[in-house]
């Protein structure tokens, strides 16, 4: 899943939406990762939560993903 942007870009917008259907598996942390390094962390306080962030990458190739950790230790990317 993902895509390659060939043209240089000035900013990267990230939106992660957490919607907990299982009340027992609450989300404890959402991390945005650029090139293997955490660049933004959010700690949801509600079962339905949005994490929005904008970054200005340096000119080069980069990859981004979001890691969600539940209170029980389960993770998803």
Helices and strands as residue ranges (DSSP letters): E 12-19, E 27-34, E 37-42, E 48-55, E 64-70, E 75-76
